[in-house]
Amino acid sequence: MGDVSLSGQNANASALVNSELRQTLRSADAVICNFESTFTDEKTPGLFQSPSAKARLLKEAGITHAVVSNNHIHDYGFKGLKDTISTLRSVGIQPLGLERLEGEDREVTTLKLNGVNIGLLCSGWTRVNQDHSNPHIFREYNEQELSRSIDRLHAKFDHLVVVCHRGKMFVEYPAPSDKRAFQQYIHLGASAVIAHHPHVAQGVSYHHDRLIAYSLGNFYFDSTEGHVQSRYSREKQDLGLAVSVDFDKQKLLSYELMPVRRTDNRGVVKLNEAESSKALSHLEKLSKNTNTGLAARLFFYSQYLWHVVPHFLRVLWYHKVKK
C-alpha cells in the first residue's frame, strides 16, 4: 500500500481500515506500507507528527512491515527516526528501508514465505544529510547505487522486490527519468518495482511476469495537513491503491489492484463495485498512456506544469514571504 500517516486529522483515528479490508489484509503473508510520518511524542506538536500510541492501529490493520525511508522520516531529526523505529518494533512491525539498524548493515530485508525467498530492497528520496556515525540510517534513493545493488543481489533470492519512495507529487504519470530507471531495475533482475510519493495513483506495467507500479498514491494520509494546500482535489488524493502480488519460486504468478478510499470516520475502505470499476478503468487509461513513448512525456509535463509548478511557487511564497 502507499502513504500512511497518523498525523493531522488522522491522529484522532480509532481504526486504520474497516473490518472488511482488515480481513483482506490479514489473509496476506506480508503487508507493507510506507509510513510517511514520525512517531514522536514531542510536547510541541508539529506537522506530520504521529502519536506513538497510535502505532497499534497499523498492527491491528494487519500491517507487518513499514518503509521509513521517505521525506518525512527526518522531520524530527535523528531522535524522531530512532523513536519511529523503536515504536514500530514495539508493536511487532518491521521497519524497512534502513541502511543500518542498531549499527548493523541492513541493505536488504529477507522474507521467507511458504518456501519462497524474497528480498526487499527499499529506499526513499529525501535529500537529508544524515550523520553516518549514527547507528540508525535510512537508505537514500540513488539510481546508480540501487542499480548496482539489484545487479549484485537479485541472484541470491527467488525474487527481489524494489520499493521506491520516488516521483513527482500530484502527477498521474511518472517522470520520464523515473520511468526509465524503474524499467532498468526490471532489466537488472527485479521481479517487481513498487513506488509511492506522488500522493496520487499512477499506472502500471506488466511484462514477462514482472511488475512496475509507478505510484500507489495515498492509503491513509491527511491531504489537508501542511502550510500550503495542493490544487489537486482532496477527493482524488483520498483515492489510492493496494497491490497484491502472488509469487512462487519461479515467477510472479499474478497481481491484483485494489482501489481504496480514505474516509473520515471508518478508516480506509474498499470501493464498491461501481466505484472500483470506474477507478480501474481510469487506471487502465493511465497505464496505456504511460506505456507509450512521446505521449507519456506530454501527459507528464502537462500535469507537472498545471499541478506541481504552481504548488511549489506557493510553498516558496509561504516560506520566503508570508512566514
Sequence and secondary structure as in RCSB ss.txt:
>XXXX:A:sequence
MGDVSLSGQNANASALVNSELRQTLRSADAVICNFESTFTDEKTPGLFQSPSAKARLLKEAGITHAVVSNNHIHD
YGFKGLKDTISTLRSVGIQPLGLERLEGEDREVTTLKLNGVNIGLLCSGWTRVNQDHSNPHIFREYNEQELSRSI
DRLHAKFDHLVVVCHRGKMFVEYPAPSDKRAFQQYIHLGASAVIAHHPHVAQGVSYHHDRLIAYSLGNFYFDSTE
GHVQSRYSREKQDLGLAVSVDFDKQKLLSYELMPVRRTDNRGVVKLNEAESSKALSHLEKLSKNTNTGLAARLFF
YSQYLWHVVPHFLRVLWYHKVKK
>XXXX:A:secstr
  EE  SGGGGG S SB HHHHHHHHTSS  EEEE SEE   SS  TTEE GGGHHHHHHHT  EEE  STTTTT
THHHHHHHHHHHHHHTT EEESEEEETTEE SSEEEEETTEEEEEEEEE       TTSS EE B  HHHHHHHH
HHHGGGSSEEEEEEE S TT SS  HHHHHHHHHHHHHT SEEEEE SSSB  EEEETTEEEES BBEEE  TT 
SSS  SS HHHHTEEEEEEEEE SSSEEEEEEEEEEE SSS EEE  HHHHHHHHHHHHHHHHHHTSSHHHHHHH
HHHIIIIIHHHHHHHHHIIIII 
